[in-house]
Structure formats: C-alpha cells, structure tokens
C-alpha cells in the first residue's frame, strides 16, 4: 500500500518538473483566447475562419486557403475560384436571418452553419436554404450545406424544419424526398469519424513560412479550437497527468488526493482560526498587558466605530471574527470578518488599529486609521509596502492600508506556518513603527521585521 510520503514525494517531483518546463519557456498562453472566450462562436471562430477563406484577406494568399478548404472536405474544383465571393454573418434579404459563412462563385454556393455550442433555431436550415434560393430541386447540385460542430451528426429535426438528412447520399431532402442540397459535417475535433477542421488548418500551415505571423496565427487558432473542443493538452505537466500515471500503475494516488481534498477545508479552517485567535493573542499579549493595546471584541465593539463607514457604525460587531464565521466553513457570514487591536499609546494613540481581516477572497493584514490621524502615518504605511485596497476602503474602512494575499492559496499557506509568515512580520513592523515598542520589550518585536 502506497504511503502518503510517496504521494507527496511524487507531487514534489511534479512541481520541480513543472518549474523546469516553465524555465525552458514552455507555456499555455494563447493570444486569441486571452482576448476572446475560446467558445466565442461568432467573434472568434466564424470571423477567424472567414479571414482565412476570404481571397481578399490581408493574409495575401489569395484563394489558396479556400482551395485547401475545398480539398480538405473532398470538394476539389467544386467552385470557380477566379470569381469567388466569401461573406460572413450574411443576410441575403438585407435583414433577418444571418448565415454564418456564405461562399459563392455566382453559380454554386456553400452555406456554413457554425454550431460550436449554440442549439439549432426553429427551421434554421430550411430558412437559410430558402433565403439563398436553394429550394428548387433542380439547383440541388449547386448548393452545399456544411454543419460545423464539435461532433453532432446532423442538425436537429427542429432546426431542419421539414428537411431530412440522407447520410447514405449526403443530401438534404425536402418533404417529397427530393434533394435540395449536398450535406456535409465538419468537426472542430481532431479525434472524430467526421472530417476535421484541423485537416484544413494543417494544410494551410504547410503553405506558409513557419516563422510568419500567419503561421503563428494559425497555430494560435488551432490551440483555441482544441480548448473549445476540450482536446487541448497542456505543454506544461499537469497534476492530472500525475494522477493518470498513478492510476495506470495501480497506485492509490487518486484515492489519496480525494481523501486529502475532503480533509483540507477542516485543516484550513483550523489554521485560520489559530492565526486569528491563539497566534495573534500570543503576539499582542505583552502590549495588552502593558496597556499599549486593547483588543476590540463584542464587549467593547464601540471602539471600532471611528474606523468604519457609517453603514457599520451601529453594527460594527458584524465585522468581528468568531469560529462559526470561519472562511473555510461554508455558509452565511463567512466573509468580511477580522480581529482588531487598537493602539493606546504613542503618537497614534486611539487613532490606529492593527488588524487581520478577510473578505470574499482576500486576506488582509495591516492598519486602520481614524479620520483625524496624521497623513504622515499613511506615508509610513507605504514605506512598509502596504497599500490601500479599493474594495475595503470604499465599503468598510475609510482609511485602511494592508498587505493582501488570496486567502485560499498564499494566505492559508502562510498562516499554516504563522511564526514565519509575512503577516506576523508586518504586524511586528507596525508595532515598532507606531511606537508601541516604547511600552514593552523591544526584543519581542525586533526579530523578523523585514517585510
């Protein structure tokens, strides 16, 4: 039976491998899907495909990409390329139905319906064929309808609107079983029994300089298609691969990972509670005993009022942390909670509060100031690398300066080892900088004061 040590050892090796791959420049950055969703049917996929098929496109390849498209779908020489027109989001009647892509040489035509994720509309196929004049069976050989999907075999009955697909003859038939158009499926997926759009894209890649911007655009689009079709394989090792390998080798890593995931919320809740109770109490106890600080709790919550917005002044107690409000225990009241200690001596006497506080995602550690506190104190906070979090300042604390981390990641990792955490170091530095050290043993706070 595999030990937990073996699982953690393999995870550590995985992290090292990931770091080395990233150091080598491997990455999963994709320009197109960083600007548009990989599932954006119209703005990404329809328009990119159009930009390649259009002979007048700025790729300056003329009709070459369109010719390769016809080759990929087995329709070589089906159109007269010297008189071709390619239109996107085309409304032949000037309004109403928009055909995703329409290609014609004046005699023959191709209607491409792009259905990456969207469902068929009522009579959509029939309407599109009607609007391009393809209802006369005598013209059936001059129209090709392409259904571009992730792998749907054909449009729904709802979308066909009285037409049927004959998969033996690859024709669209009317109610009298007469053909009205050729029919073809085209898939976004590589692993498919249908013709794949990747066959065409790879043909396009072979015709251009591999170092050209057109080549990079094609590669970027291929990756975007793979993401949309859920076939993308990361160039950097993933945790899933570690678990897949473990399963293949008969190990219990996946089972152990599930057990760990079940236990983590309670473990994290314990670390957060310790930090906000035991650890802060131990840190501040010498200052409380000497009268240099006062902990703000339910019994003296009015001390917090000068530091909060009007909305909280009559109910500042809702901001106080209690175990039942722990961030890692889901339920009402698990956000906007913290622990507060008011400074009682020195230049900031009764005008500053040290706090640790979390919202819906972020853990903050830092200082609250009253309206009348000197502006120079805020300047001091900046030198300590604290900043003003916009969300807290606008909604809860008018004058607040903090160091912030994502609680579910960096925050809880650091709180798990509170004695070496940046949170503890920052609070120590604040104690020293705000002159609380004058009222207790300086050695108590001098160590680890670099942020």
N, C-alpha and C positions, 0 to 999 in steps of 0.2 A: 504493500500500500504506500502510495507516494506521500511524503511528508509535506507539511506547509513550507518547510525550509526549501524543499526542491522547487515548489511553485514560485516562491519569492526569488530564488536564485535565477530561475528562468526569466522572470519578469525584469530582473536587474540586467540580465544579459540582453534582453529585448530593448531596454532603454538605451543601453550602450550602442547597440546596433543602429537604432533609430538616430541617435546623435551623430554617429559616424556618417550615415547616409545623408543627413542634412548638411553636415560639414562638407561633403563632396558636391553639394549643390542640388541634390535630388529634392523635388518638391511637387506639390499638387496644385500649384497656382494655375488658375485658368482665367484669362482676361475676360472672355465673353461671359462666363457665369459669375464673375465678380461684379459685373455691371448689370446683368440681367439674370433672372432665375433660369436655371438650366431647363426648366419646364415651361418657359415662356413660349407658347406655341406660335404666336404671331410675330412679336417683335424680334425674337431671336431666330427661330427655326425657319419660318416662312420667308422672312426677309433675307436671311443669310443664303438660303437655297436659291432664292431669286437672284441675289447678287452674283452668284456663280453662273446660273443658267442664262442670264441676260447677255447677249452678244455685245451689247454696247456698254457693258460694265467696265469699271476702271481697273479691272484685272488685265485688260488689254490682250486677252486671249481670244477675242472674237467669239465664234460659236464653238470653240474647241471643247469647253466644259459641257455644253449642251450635247455635242456629238458623243462625248464619253458617257453622258447620262443615257442617251438612247442605246448605246452599246451595252451598258450595264443592265438595262431592262429588256434586252433582246429585241430592240426595235431599230436596228441599224437601217439607215436610209429611209426611215419612215416619214421624215419631214424634209422639205426642201430648205436647207439651212441658209441659202442665199437670200430668202425672203421671209425670214422668221421674225416674229414679234413675241415677246415674253412680258406678261403683265402680272403684277401681284395685287391681291385684295381687289380684284376686278369686278366691277358692276356693269355688265354689258348693257343693261337698260338705263344706266345712269343713276339708279337708286335701288334700294332693297338689297337683294342677295349679293354677297361678295364672294367670289371664287378666290380661293387662296392663291392658286397659281394657274394661269391660262397661257398656253403656248400654241401658236398657230402660224402656218405658212400661207394662209389665205384659202387653203383648201382643206387640209387636215388640221386637227386640233387635239391638244391634250389638256384635260381638266384634272388638276391635282388637288385633292382634298386632304388637308393636313389635320390629322386627329391624334395628336400626341397624347392628350389626356381627355379632352372635351368629348362629350357624348354627342351622338347624332341628333340633328334637329329634325323636326317634322318634315317629311318629304324632301329632305335636303338634296339627295342625289337626283331625284326626278326634277326638282326645280332647277338645279344647275344645268342639267342637260336640256331642259326646255329653253332656258334663257340663252343658251349658246346655239340654239336651233338644231339640236340633235335628236328631235323626236321622230323624224321621218326615218323609217327603217331603211330607206334607200341610201341614207347617209351613214348607216351603221359602221361601214368600214373606214370612215374618215374621222371618227371620234374615239379617243382612248380616255377612259376614266381611271385614274390611279388613286387608290386609297392608301395613304401613308400613315401607318400606325406603329405602335410598339409590337404588335403581333395579332391584331384582330383579323379573323379570317375573311370577313366581309362586313359591309355596313349592316346595321340592324334593319329589320322589317320596317320599323318606324321611320328610319332615315331613307330607305329605298323608295317609300311612297308608292307602292304598287308594282315596282320593278322587282325582278329577281336576278340573282347571280347564278349563272351556269358555270360551275367550276370545271366541268369537262371541256367546254369550248372556250372558257374565259370570255364570256359575253354577258352583257346586261340585257335582259329580256323584258319586253313590255307585257301587258296583261294577255296579249294574244300569243305569247311565247315567241314573238319575233325579236331578233336582235336590234338594239338601238345604239350600242357602243361596244367597243372592246373593253375588257375589265382586267385590272391588274392590281395585285397587292404589292406594296413596298414597305419594308420594315426598318425601323430605327435600330433594331437589334442585330448584333453580329451573329449570335447563336440562334439561328432560325431556319425553318424549312422554306421560308419565303426569300425573295430577292432582298438583299440588304442594301441600305443606302451607303454603307461603308464600302461596298464594292466600287461604287462610283467615286466616292471621296478618295479612295486609294489610287484609282486610275488618274484622277486629277493631280494628285501628289506626284505621280511618276512623270508628269509632263512639265513640271515647273522646277526651277532651281531650288534645291533643298534649303538653300540659305536665304531665299527670298521672303519678303513679307507675306506673299500669297501662300507660300508653303507653311509659314508659321500660323497664318490664319486658318488654313485647312486643318492643321494638327490641333489647334485650339478648339475648333468646332467639333472635330471628331471626339475629343475628350468631353466636350459639353454634351454631345449626343449620348456618349457612354454613361454619363452621370444621369441624364434624363431616363435612360433605359435601365438604370441600375446595374450596369455592366462594368462600371469603372473600377479599375484595380489600382490602388494607390502605389505610387512609385517608392514610397517610404513604408517600411514594415509596419504592420498594424497589430494591435492586441488580438484582433480576431484571428489573424494568422497563427499567433502563438497558441490560441485555444484550439483552432482547427488541427494544428500539428499534434497537439496533445491528444485530441480525440483519435486521430489516425494511429497514434502509437499506443492507444489503450490506456492513457493516463487519466487521472481524475481532476485535471486542472479546471475543466469547465464546471464540474460539480463544486469544487472548492471555491471558484470565483463566485458562484451563486450564493454559497453559504456566507462568503465574505460580504457580498453586497447586502444580504439580509441583516447582517450584524452591524454594518457601518453606520447607519443612522443613529443607533443607540450609542455606539462608540463615540461618534462625533458629538452627539448631544452631551455626553459625559465630559468631553474635553472642553466644550464651550462653557458648560456650567462651572467646571472647575476654574476656568480662567476668570469668569465674571463674578465668582464668589471667593473661593479659597485663595487663589493666587493674587487677586487684587487686594484682598483683605490683608494678606501677609505683606505685600509690597507697601501698603499705605499705613499699616498699623503703627509704626513708630511716629508718624506725623499726626495721626489721630490722637495718640496718647499724649503727645506734646501740645496739642491744641492748635497745630498748624493746619489741620484739615478737618472737615466734617463730612461724613458720608451722608448723602441725601437718600432717605428711604421713605416708606409710607407715613411714618410718624412726623416727618418734617419736610414733606414734599413742597411746602410753600417756598423753600429756599431755591427751588428750581425755576420759579416763576419769572424772575428777571432775565432769564437766559432763553426763554422760549417765545414763540409767536403768540399773539393774542388767542388764537384758536385753542392753545393748550394751557393757558394761564389758569383756567378754572378747573382743569383736569390734568395737571402735569403728572399725576400718578400713573396715567396710562402709558407713560414712557419708561417706567421703571421695570427692570428685568425681574422675573421670577421664574423658577424652574418650569412651571407649566407653560411659559411663553417661549420655551427654547426653540430656536430656529429650526433645529433638526427634528422636532416633534411636530409634524404637520397638523394644522388646524387653525382656528381663529386666534389672532393675537400673536402670531409667530414673527411679526415684523415690527420695526420701529421700537426697539427696546434697548435699554442700556443701563449702565451703572455710572453714578456721578459722585464726585468728591469735590466739595467747594474749598478753595484756598482761604484761610482765615488770617494769614499774617503776610507781612511784606508789602511791596508796592501794589500788588494785585489783590489785596485783602478784600474778600467778599465780591470781587469783580471777575473772578475766573473760576471755572470748573474744569477739572480733568475728568475725562470720560472715555469709556469704551462703549460703542453703540453700533447696532446693525439695523439695516433696512431690509428690503426685499431680496437684496443680493450682496450688498457690500458691507464689510466690517470696517468700522472707523475707530481710530484711536486718536485723541487729540484734546483740544481745549475749547471751551465755550467762554465767551466774554459778554459782559453786560453792555448796554448801550453807552454807558459813561466811561468804560475802560479806555485807557490811553491807546491811541492809534499805534504808538510805538510798539505795543505788545504784539499786534498783528505782524509788524515788520520782523519782530523776533521769531514769530512762528515760521515765517518764510525762510529765515536762515536755518531753521531746523528741518527744512524740506517738507513742511506742512502746507497744504493748500485748502482753498475754500470749496467744498463740494456744493455745487449749484442746487441739487435737489434738497439737501438738508437746509441750506441757507434760505431757500425760498419758501419752504413749507414748515420747518420745525424750529431751527435755531438761527436767529438773525445774524449772529456773529459767531462763526464756527470755523476752526482750522483743524484739519485732520490729515492723517496718513491713512490711505484706503487700500483694501485688498478684497478680492472676491472671496466671500466667506466660505463657499462650498469647495474652494480649491486652496489658494495660497493661505487664506485666513485660518482655516481649520488645521492645515498642515503646521503652521507656525504656533497656533495655540496648543497643539498637542505637545510641543516642547516649549512651554511658556518661558522657562528660565533663560532660553537662548533666543527668544522671539524678538522681532523688531518692535512689536507692541510694547514689551516691557522696557526695551532700551529707550523708546520715545518717551514713555511716561517718566522714566528716571531723568532724562534730559530736561523735560518740562519742569519737574520738581526742582532741579538745580537752577534752571534759568529763571524761574519765577520766584526765587529766593526762599523757597521753603526749606532749603538746606541750612539756613541760618538757625533753624529751630530744632534740628536733630543732628545726628552724627553724619557728617558729610561722607564718610566711608561707605555708608549704607547705600549711597546712590552714585558714587563716583565710577564704579566699575561698569564697563559696557555701555558708556554713554555716547558712543558714536552711532549715528543713525545710518 
